[in-house]
Every structure is written in C-alpha cells, then in structure tokens.
Amino acid sequence: MRKSGILMHISSLPGPYGIGSMGKCAYDFADFLCKAGQSYWQILPLSPTGYGDSPYQSFSIFAGNPYLIDLDALIESGLLNQEEVDAVKWFDDEKSVDYGCLYENRGRLLMLAYQRYTPDESFDSFVKDNPWLENYSLFMALKEYFGGVPWQNWPEELVLRDEAAMNEFREKLSRECGYHSFVQYIFYSQWQKLRAYANSKGLSIIGDVPIYVPLDCADVWASPRLFQLDEHCRPTGLAGCPPDSFCADGQFWGNPLYNWDIMKEEGYAWWIERLDAAQRMYDIVRFDHFRGFESYWAIPADAATAAEGKWVIGPGMDFISAVQKGLPGLDCIAEDLGYVTPEVRQLQEDSGYPGMKVLEFAFDSHEEGNYLPYTYPVNSVCYSGTHDNLTLKQWMDEAIPADRQHAIDYLGLNEGEGYIKGLIRGCMASVSRMCIIQMQDYLELGAEGRMNSPGTLGTNWTWRAEAGFDSDELAAYIRTLTERYGRI
C-alpha cells in the first residue's frame, strides 16, 4: 500500500518548558497527522542526548530521554507543583532548545518528583521486566559521582567491573540508582501511553536505531568484549565515514567499532536484544547507516583525520539473517545513503528492507548516486530530506544555478504553485510505497529550520516549531496532496 508520513522529532514540538515533550503538544500533533491523512510519524532516537546534544550519542541504547518527560503530568499526579516548574526560565527563544537550561533544571525537578514518589507494584514490575536498567542506573550514578568523566577514567576496579567494587558502589549510591530507575519508569510510562494513542489514530511510529554507540556509554562498559578495545578498555579503532560532499576530511564520529567475530560467536545476541527493545518502543525501525553492515569505515584510534581510515568487510547477510530469524516480526527501513556500492545495494535487496531515496540528492551534481524519481523501486522510502540535510527551501536558496534549474525542469516547478510545494509534490508522486516529508518542508522553512549539520557542533538539534504550526488549513492541504497521490 502507498502511504506517507511526517518526520518531526518530539523535541521540536512547541511547549512551555524549553523542549517538546510527551505531553499535550505530542497528542495534538498525533491528531494533526490523523487529520492530514498520514500513516507514519517518524522521530529521531528517544535516547538521552549526549555529546553535542545529539540523540545519536547517548549514554544508553535502552534508556529514554528525561528531557522529553511531560512535566504537566507530574504536576497532575502531585509529584511536582506548578510554582516549582514555573520558577525556571526555560528559554530565551521559544523557537530553539536551550540544552544548558535543561541540564541545569530538569534533573533537579525530576529529583523532587522522585523524593515524593512511593514505589508501587507497577514500578517493581518495570524494574523486573527491564534487566538493562540496573546496569544503566549504576553507570549514571557512577558518572555523576566521578564528576562526569568518561568511564575509562574511573578507578581501574570499576573500569574492569570488579564485582566487589561494583557491589560497594551499588550500596553507596543506592539512592542515586533508584532515581535513575524512577526517571526511566516515568519516561516509559508516558511513552507507551503516547504511542498507544498514536496507534489508535492509525499512526505507526518510525524510530531510529543508530548503528553505533558512543564509547562513553553503559552498553560498552557492560560488554567491552563486543568492541574493538585494548586491555585498558581504550579503543583501537573508531567509526566514521570517508571524505564526501559533507566533509572534505571525512567524518570522525569517535564511536568504538564492533568486534563482529565475537558477536557472531554469540549469535548476535547483543543486537537481537537491542532490536527487540526497539520494536517494543517503535512500530518500524530505521537502521541508521545500514551500509555499515556490508562494510564500514575503520579509522585507527590515533589517526589525525577520518581520511586515514579504510573499508572493512562487515557481517553482511549473516547478521541480517540472524536478526530476521530471532525477530521475525521486526519491520525495518534501511538507511542506505552515503557511499553506496553494488554490494551495499545487494545487501539491502537481499534483506527485503526498503531503502531510502532523498529527493534533494536527485539534482545535486556533487552526489554520485542516481536519485532521480524514475529510478526508484517500489520497495523504497522517498524523503524530501532527513535530519542531516538542508531543508528544501534552504536547498533551493543555496544550490548552484544548474542544479536548481535541473529540479525546476525535471519536476515542472513553477512560482505560482511555489517551488517547495512542487518539490514535495515530486516526493508524493514517486512510485516509492512510503513517502516521508520533514515538517520543516511543509512549513517552508529555510536554514533556520535545519535540524543537524554533520561535522559541526553547537547549533544542532535545537529547532522547534512555533505554536499553531499544526493548523487545520495545513492539515487540509496535506490531506488533499495525500489523496491525490493515493497515499491515504
């Protein structure tokens, strides 16, 4: 069936407390998507944001982001009061997220809620049903105890997970561990209610699973054997990508590389557990950087730039087959962008997962692949752009004249309709069975609406929509477009 959806992360929703949340603004957006005839709500990872405030650099692959917790729900339950929440100046500019303010204030308020909370049977069941929680809570408590330094800089007995030292700190930091467990309980309680509401409106949630995890996270600390680390738990190789149109020296992501040999010996159990958790959180999982399963860019840990890396063969179809056998109901999208070789394309086709087609790339003379809509297979997802790309308006404003004219000629763009509406029309009219449009593109935002500029720090992941963006007029326009191209 032909369907469509909108990419809009929860953090980008409007609201009174500095960041979009799982509160009223999220339920209102689900209603908007329903009115607009959409089938999918795509979001970014729900994990706690880490280095550079990125949801792709998190302290845990399992944990939820405390910043997204709805404070109004905690007020309604009596765990906070309105005066405590209103005492915080949450933002200077409601159009962007101030992560510094959130860091200083969200934890303090959630700690107040924790101190007032009495654990019940529901909380006890949550802890029992989520075995990752004990390790994560201890990791976060230790990280705070040692001043936020990476776990490789903790005392050696904790780096190497000496059981006596672990037990000592479990007891010493039991209150702090309980706090982090409580926060995760609240997050998941609110998320499951929101997801159930979206599902009741006929919406499926598409969520991201980053291929890599940060070095400084609970998951690497818990299972160092699964990563390319030395005897001191320092990385020997790091992830990234080669030079491309985004970055002349390539991208140095800094994530540790997997020890795929050990993972294979263990039946890819770590990945199956991770993806099982993902399918319990989302309806559809988007494999970020899918091409890394065919071959990945391995950079020596002491390299000056990512350009010093090399391609290394990945686990390929052996891994995909293990996942499909272990999780037969897992519904996936393969993010197969970047340097796509015939081998990568073959892996995507053999997996059966739909690949991604970004319309902007179709007219970019710097792009090596062929993304013109007439080449799309039906089993694909057409995107106007992703969180890493320019908005459509920004692309039209900044593209070289020849590329811009190519788009105008190919799609028959005209000023009467509006160039951005014409580009969106090109996505919706494509043969791809799925079509995802960024909310910023429906709002026709320029550079101010960009979510992430790869290889940069300081201004990413902060965009927020203005209150009233989800108007009935816009919903009606999107629904008409969706009906016209058979995606209702």
C-alpha positions as CSV (number, residue, x, y, z in Angstrom):
1,M,0.0,0.0,0.0
2,R,1.1,3.6,-0.7
3,K,1.4,5.6,2.4
4,S,3.1,8.7,3.7
5,G,4.1,10.4,6.9
6,I,6.0,13.3,8.5
7,L,9.4,13.5,10.2
8,M,9.1,15.6,13.3
9,H,11.1,14.8,16.5
10,I,9.3,15.2,19.8
11,S,11.9,17.8,21.0
12,S,10.8,20.1,18.1
13,L,7.2,20.4,19.3
14,P,6.2,23.6,20.9
15,G,5.5,23.8,24.6
16,P,6.2,25.8,27.8
17,Y,9.2,24.0,29.3
18,G,12.1,24.5,26.9
19,I,11.6,21.5,24.7
20,G,8.9,19.5,23.1
21,S,7.6,16.7,25.4
22,M,5.3,13.7,25.5
23,G,2.5,15.9,26.8
24,K,-0.3,17.7,25.2
25,C,1.7,19.0,22.2
26,A,2.6,15.4,21.2
27,Y,-1.1,14.3,21.4
28,D,-2.1,17.4,19.4
29,F,0.5,16.5,16.7
30,A,-0.9,12.9,16.5
31,D,-4.3,14.5,15.9
32,F,-2.9,16.7,13.3
33,L,-1.3,13.8,11.4
34,C,-4.6,12.0,11.5
35,K,-6.4,14.9,10.1
36,A,-3.7,15.2,7.4
37,G,-4.3,11.6,6.3
38,Q,-0.9,10.4,7.3
39,S,0.1,6.9,8.3
40,Y,3.6,7.5,9.8
41,W,5.1,9.7,12.5
42,Q,8.9,9.4,12.2
43,I,11.0,10.6,15.1
44,L,14.7,10.6,16.0
45,P,16.2,8.3,18.7
46,L,14.4,8.7,22.0
47,S,17.6,8.1,23.9
48,P,19.2,10.6,26.3
49,T,21.2,13.2,24.4
50,G,24.9,13.0,24.8
51,Y,27.9,14.7,23.2
52,G,26.9,17.7,21.2
53,D,23.3,17.3,22.5
54,S,22.9,14.6,19.9
55,P,20.3,11.8,20.2
56,Y,22.7,9.7,18.2
57,Q,25.3,9.9,21.0
58,S,23.6,8.5,24.1
59,F,24.6,7.0,27.4
60,S,22.4,4.0,26.7
61,I,20.8,2.2,23.8
62,F,17.8,1.3,26.0
63,A,17.1,4.4,28.1
64,G,14.7,7.2,27.3
65,N,15.5,10.9,27.3
66,P,14.4,12.6,30.6
67,Y,14.1,15.9,28.8
68,L,11.1,14.6,26.9
69,I,9.1,13.8,30.1
70,D,5.9,15.7,30.4
71,L,6.1,17.9,33.5
72,D,2.4,18.7,33.5
73,A,1.7,15.0,34.0
74,L,3.9,15.1,37.1
75,I,2.1,18.1,38.3
76,E,-1.3,16.4,37.8
77,S,0.0,13.4,39.8
78,G,1.1,15.5,42.7
79,L,4.8,14.8,42.3
80,L,5.6,18.4,41.3
81,N,3.7,21.7,41.8
82,Q,3.2,24.4,39.2
83,E,5.2,27.0,41.1
84,E,8.3,24.8,41.1
85,V,8.1,24.3,37.4
86,D,7.3,28.0,36.6
87,A,10.2,29.2,38.7
88,V,12.5,28.1,35.9
89,K,13.2,30.4,32.9
90,W,13.1,27.7,30.3
91,F,14.2,29.6,27.2
92,D,15.2,33.0,25.8
93,D,13.9,32.0,22.4
94,E,11.0,29.6,22.2
95,K,12.0,28.6,18.6
96,S,15.0,26.7,19.9
97,V,16.0,24.2,22.6
98,D,18.4,25.5,25.3
99,Y,20.1,22.3,26.4
100,G,22.2,24.1,29.0
101,C,19.0,25.2,30.8
102,L,17.6,21.7,30.6
103,Y,20.7,20.2,32.0
104,E,20.7,22.6,35.0
105,N,17.0,22.3,35.8
106,R,15.3,19.1,34.5
107,G,17.3,16.8,36.8
108,R,16.6,19.0,39.8
109,L,12.8,18.8,39.2
110,L,12.8,15.1,38.5
111,M,14.7,14.5,41.7
112,L,12.0,16.4,43.6
113,A,9.4,14.1,42.0
114,Y,11.5,11.1,42.9
115,Q,11.7,12.1,46.6
116,R,7.9,12.3,46.7
117,Y,7.2,9.1,44.9
118,T,6.4,5.9,46.7
119,P,7.3,2.8,44.6
120,D,4.4,0.5,43.8
121,E,3.7,-2.8,42.1
122,S,3.8,-1.1,38.6
123,F,7.3,0.3,39.3
124,D,8.5,-3.0,40.7
125,S,7.3,-4.8,37.5
126,F,9.0,-2.2,35.3
127,V,12.3,-2.9,37.0
128,K,11.9,-6.6,36.8
129,D,10.9,-6.5,33.1
130,N,13.9,-4.4,32.1
131,P,17.2,-6.1,33.1
132,W,19.3,-3.4,31.4
133,L,18.0,-0.9,34.0
134,E,20.3,-1.9,36.9
135,N,23.4,-1.5,34.8
136,Y,22.3,1.8,33.3
137,S,21.3,3.3,36.7
138,L,24.6,2.3,38.3
139,F,26.5,3.7,35.3
140,M,24.7,7.1,35.5
141,A,25.1,7.2,39.3
142,L,28.9,6.5,39.0
143,K,29.3,9.0,36.2
144,E,27.8,11.7,38.4
145,Y,29.8,10.6,41.4
146,F,33.1,10.9,39.5
147,G,32.2,14.3,38.1
148,G,31.0,13.3,34.6
149,V,34.3,11.9,33.3
150,P,34.2,9.0,30.8
151,W,34.1,5.6,32.5
152,Q,37.6,4.7,31.2
153,N,38.9,7.3,33.7
154,W,37.1,5.8,36.7
155,P,39.2,3.7,39.2
156,E,40.5,0.6,37.5
157,E,38.4,-1.8,39.5
158,L,35.3,-0.1,38.2
159,V,36.6,0.1,34.6
160,L,37.2,-3.6,34.7
161,R,33.9,-4.2,36.6
162,D,35.3,-5.9,39.7
163,E,32.3,-7.4,41.4
164,A,33.4,-6.4,44.9
165,A,33.8,-2.8,43.8
166,M,30.5,-2.8,41.9
167,N,28.6,-4.1,45.0
168,E,30.3,-1.5,47.2
169,F,29.1,1.3,44.9
170,R,25.6,-0.2,44.4
171,E,25.1,0.1,48.1
172,K,26.8,3.5,48.4
173,L,24.9,5.0,45.5
174,S,21.6,3.1,46.0
175,R,19.6,6.4,46.3
176,E,21.1,7.8,43.1
177,C,20.5,4.4,41.3
178,G,16.9,4.5,42.4
179,Y,16.5,8.0,41.0
180,H,17.6,6.9,37.5
181,S,15.3,3.9,37.6
182,F,12.4,6.1,38.6
183,V,13.1,8.5,35.7
184,Q,13.1,5.6,33.2
185,Y,9.9,4.3,34.7
186,I,8.2,7.7,34.2
187,F,9.6,8.1,30.7
188,Y,8.4,4.7,29.5
189,S,5.0,5.0,31.2
190,Q,4.4,8.3,29.3
191,W,5.9,7.0,26.0
192,Q,3.7,3.8,26.0
193,K,0.6,6.0,26.5
194,L,1.5,8.3,23.7
195,R,2.4,5.5,21.3
196,A,-0.9,3.7,22.1
197,Y,-2.8,7.0,21.4
198,A,-0.9,7.4,18.1
199,N,-1.6,3.8,17.1
200,S,-5.3,4.3,17.9
201,K,-5.3,7.1,15.3
202,G,-4.0,4.8,12.7
203,L,-0.4,6.0,13.0
204,S,2.7,3.9,13.0
205,I,5.8,5.3,14.8
206,I,9.1,5.1,12.9
207,G,12.1,5.2,15.2
208,D,15.8,5.3,14.6
209,V,18.4,2.8,15.7
210,P,21.9,4.2,15.3
211,I,24.3,1.6,14.0
212,Y,27.0,2.7,16.5
213,V,27.0,3.5,20.2
214,P,29.3,6.1,22.0
215,L,32.4,4.9,23.7
216,D,31.2,6.6,26.9
217,C,28.0,4.6,27.5
218,A,26.6,2.0,29.8
219,D,26.5,-0.6,27.0
220,V,30.2,-0.5,26.1
221,W,31.1,-0.5,29.8
222,A,28.9,-3.6,30.4
223,S,30.2,-5.6,27.3
224,P,33.7,-4.4,26.4
225,R,34.4,-7.8,24.7
226,L,32.0,-6.9,21.9
227,F,34.0,-3.8,20.9
228,Q,37.5,-3.2,19.5
229,L,39.1,-2.2,22.8
230,D,42.5,-2.9,24.3
231,E,43.2,-4.4,27.7
232,H,42.6,-1.0,29.3
233,C,39.3,-0.6,27.5
234,R,40.7,2.1,25.2
235,P,39.5,1.9,21.6
236,T,41.9,0.6,18.9
237,G,39.6,1.6,16.0
238,L,36.9,4.2,15.6
239,A,33.9,4.7,13.3
240,G,33.3,7.4,10.8
241,C,33.0,7.9,7.1
242,P,35.4,8.8,4.2
243,P,35.6,12.2,2.6
244,D,32.4,13.2,0.9
245,S,30.3,16.3,0.0
246,F,29.6,16.9,3.6
247,C,33.2,17.0,4.8
248,A,36.4,17.1,2.8
249,D,38.4,15.1,5.5
250,G,35.6,12.7,6.1
251,Q,33.7,12.4,9.4
252,F,35.4,11.2,12.6
253,W,32.4,10.0,14.7
254,G,34.5,8.6,17.5
255,N,32.3,5.6,18.2
256,P,34.1,2.3,19.0
257,L,33.9,-0.3,16.3
258,Y,32.3,-3.7,17.0
259,N,34.1,-6.9,17.4
260,W,32.0,-8.7,14.8
261,D,33.8,-12.0,15.3
262,I,32.8,-12.2,18.9
263,M,29.3,-11.0,18.1
264,K,28.9,-13.8,15.5
265,E,30.2,-16.4,18.0
266,E,27.4,-15.3,20.4
267,G,24.7,-15.4,17.7
268,Y,24.5,-11.6,17.6
269,A,22.6,-11.8,20.9
270,W,23.5,-8.2,21.8
271,W,22.0,-6.9,18.6
272,I,18.9,-9.1,18.9
273,E,18.3,-7.8,22.4
274,R,18.8,-4.3,21.3
275,L,16.4,-4.6,18.3
276,D,13.8,-6.4,20.4
277,A,13.8,-3.4,22.7
278,A,13.5,-1.1,19.7
279,Q,10.5,-3.0,18.3
280,R,8.8,-2.7,21.6
281,M,9.3,1.0,21.5
282,Y,8.5,1.7,17.8
283,D,6.3,0.2,15.1
284,I,9.0,0.4,12.4
285,V,12.8,0.6,13.0
286,R,15.0,2.7,10.7
287,F,18.5,1.1,10.6
288,D,20.8,4.2,10.6
289,H,23.9,3.8,8.4
290,F,22.8,0.4,7.1
291,R,25.7,0.3,4.7
292,G,28.0,-0.3,7.7
293,F,26.7,-3.9,7.9
294,E,28.1,-4.6,4.5
295,S,31.4,-2.7,5.0
296,Y,32.4,0.0,7.4
297,W,35.0,2.8,7.5
298,A,37.5,1.9,10.2
299,I,39.8,4.7,11.4
300,P,42.9,4.0,13.6
301,A,42.3,5.5,17.1
302,D,45.4,7.7,16.7
303,A,44.6,9.0,13.3
304,A,44.6,12.7,12.6
305,T,41.6,12.7,10.3
306,A,39.0,10.3,9.1
307,A,40.7,10.2,5.7
308,E,43.2,7.8,7.2
309,G,40.6,5.1,7.6
310,K,39.9,2.1,5.3
311,W,36.9,0.0,4.3
312,V,36.5,-3.3,6.2
313,I,34.0,-6.0,5.3
314,G,31.1,-6.2,7.8
315,P,28.9,-9.1,8.9
316,G,26.5,-8.8,5.9
317,M,23.7,-11.1,5.3
318,D,24.8,-13.5,8.1
319,F,23.9,-10.8,10.6
320,I,20.6,-9.8,8.8
321,S,19.6,-13.5,8.7
322,A,20.2,-13.9,12.4
323,V,18.1,-10.9,13.2
324,Q,15.3,-12.0,10.9
325,K,15.3,-15.4,12.5
326,G,15.5,-14.1,16.0
327,L,12.9,-11.3,15.5
328,P,10.6,-12.4,12.6
329,G,8.2,-9.6,13.2
330,L,10.7,-6.8,13.0
331,D,9.7,-4.1,10.5
332,C,12.7,-2.1,9.2
333,I,13.8,0.6,6.8
334,A,17.4,0.5,5.6
335,E,19.2,3.9,5.7
336,D,21.4,3.1,2.7
337,L,22.6,6.6,2.0
338,G,26.2,7.7,1.5
339,Y,28.8,5.7,-0.4
340,V,26.5,3.0,-1.9
341,T,28.4,0.3,-3.7
342,P,26.8,-2.6,-5.7
343,E,27.5,-4.8,-2.6
344,V,25.6,-2.4,-0.3
345,R,22.7,-2.3,-2.8
346,Q,22.7,-6.1,-3.0
347,L,22.6,-6.5,0.8
348,Q,19.6,-4.1,1.0
349,E,17.8,-6.0,-1.7
350,D,18.6,-9.4,-0.1
351,S,17.3,-8.1,3.3
352,G,14.0,-7.2,1.8
353,Y,14.1,-3.9,3.7
354,P,13.1,-0.8,1.8
355,G,16.0,1.6,1.1
356,M,15.9,5.4,1.2
357,K,15.7,7.9,-1.6
358,V,16.3,11.6,-0.8
359,L,14.9,13.9,-3.4
360,E,17.5,16.6,-2.9
361,F,20.2,14.2,-4.0
362,A,18.5,13.7,-7.4
363,F,19.5,17.2,-8.5
364,D,22.8,17.6,-6.7
365,S,25.7,17.4,-9.2
366,H,28.0,16.5,-6.3
367,E,26.0,13.4,-5.5
368,E,27.4,10.2,-7.0
369,G,24.3,8.1,-6.8
370,N,21.3,8.3,-9.1
371,Y,18.3,9.5,-7.0
372,L,16.0,10.7,-9.9
373,P,12.5,9.6,-9.1
374,Y,12.0,7.5,-12.2
375,T,14.8,5.2,-10.9
376,Y,13.1,4.4,-7.6
377,P,12.0,0.9,-6.9
378,V,8.5,0.5,-5.3
379,N,10.1,-1.0,-2.2
380,S,11.7,2.2,-1.1
381,V,11.0,5.3,1.1
382,C,11.2,8.7,-0.6
383,Y,12.3,11.5,1.7
384,S,12.2,15.2,1.0
385,G,15.3,15.3,3.2
386,T,16.5,13.8,6.5
387,H,17.5,15.5,9.8
388,D,21.1,15.7,8.3
389,N,20.1,17.5,5.1
390,L,19.2,21.1,4.2
391,T,15.5,21.9,4.2
392,L,14.0,22.1,0.7
393,K,13.9,25.9,0.9
394,Q,17.5,26.1,2.0
395,W,18.5,23.8,-0.8
396,M,16.7,25.9,-3.4
397,D,18.3,29.0,-1.9
398,E,21.8,27.6,-1.8
399,A,22.0,25.2,-4.7
400,I,24.2,26.1,-7.7
401,P,22.1,27.5,-10.5
402,A,22.5,24.4,-12.7
403,D,21.3,22.1,-10.0
404,R,18.4,24.4,-9.2
405,Q,17.3,24.6,-12.8
406,H,17.6,20.8,-13.1
407,A,15.0,20.5,-10.4
408,I,12.7,23.1,-11.9
409,D,12.9,21.4,-15.3
410,Y,12.5,17.8,-14.1
411,L,9.6,18.4,-11.8
412,G,7.9,21.2,-13.7
413,L,8.3,23.6,-10.8
414,N,6.5,27.0,-11.1
415,E,6.3,30.1,-9.0
416,G,2.5,30.1,-9.0
417,E,2.4,26.8,-7.1
418,G,5.6,27.6,-5.2
419,Y,8.8,25.7,-5.6
420,I,8.7,24.0,-2.2
421,K,5.2,22.7,-2.8
422,G,6.4,21.4,-6.2
423,L,9.3,19.5,-4.7
424,I,7.0,17.9,-2.1
425,R,4.7,17.0,-4.9
426,G,7.6,15.2,-6.6
427,C,8.1,13.1,-3.5
428,M,4.5,12.3,-3.1
429,A,4.1,11.4,-6.7
430,S,7.0,9.0,-6.7
431,V,6.5,5.2,-7.1
432,S,8.0,4.6,-3.6
433,R,5.5,2.9,-1.4
434,M,6.4,5.1,1.5
435,C,7.0,8.9,1.5
436,I,8.2,10.9,4.4
437,I,8.3,14.7,4.4
438,Q,10.1,16.8,7.0
439,M,7.7,19.1,8.9
440,Q,10.1,22.0,8.2
441,D,9.5,21.4,4.5
442,Y,5.7,21.6,4.8
443,L,6.3,24.9,6.8
444,E,8.7,26.1,4.0
445,L,11.4,27.0,6.4
446,G,14.9,27.8,5.3
447,A,18.3,27.5,7.2
448,E,16.6,28.4,10.4
449,G,14.7,25.0,10.3
450,R,17.7,22.7,9.8
451,M,18.0,20.1,12.4
452,N,21.6,18.9,12.1
453,S,24.7,19.9,10.0
454,P,27.0,16.9,10.1
455,G,30.5,17.6,11.3
456,T,29.5,20.7,13.3
457,L,28.8,21.4,17.0
458,G,26.9,24.0,18.9
459,T,23.7,24.7,16.9
460,N,22.3,21.3,16.1
461,W,19.2,19.5,17.4
462,T,17.6,22.8,18.7
463,W,14.9,23.6,16.1
464,R,11.3,24.0,17.5
465,A,8.1,24.7,15.7
466,E,6.1,27.8,16.6
467,A,2.8,27.3,18.5
468,G,0.0,27.0,15.9
469,F,2.1,25.4,13.2
470,D,-0.3,22.5,13.0
471,S,-3.2,24.4,11.6
472,D,-6.4,22.9,10.2
473,E,-5.5,24.7,6.9
474,L,-2.1,23.0,6.6
475,A,-3.7,19.6,7.6
476,A,-6.3,20.0,4.8
477,Y,-3.6,20.9,2.2
478,I,-1.5,17.8,3.2
479,R,-4.6,15.6,3.1
480,T,-5.5,16.8,-0.3
481,L,-2.0,16.1,-1.6
482,T,-2.0,12.7,0.1
483,E,-5.3,11.7,-1.5
484,R,-4.2,13.0,-4.9
485,Y,-1.2,10.6,-5.0
486,G,-3.0,7.6,-3.5
487,R,-1.3,7.6,-0.1
488,I,-4.4,7.8,2.2
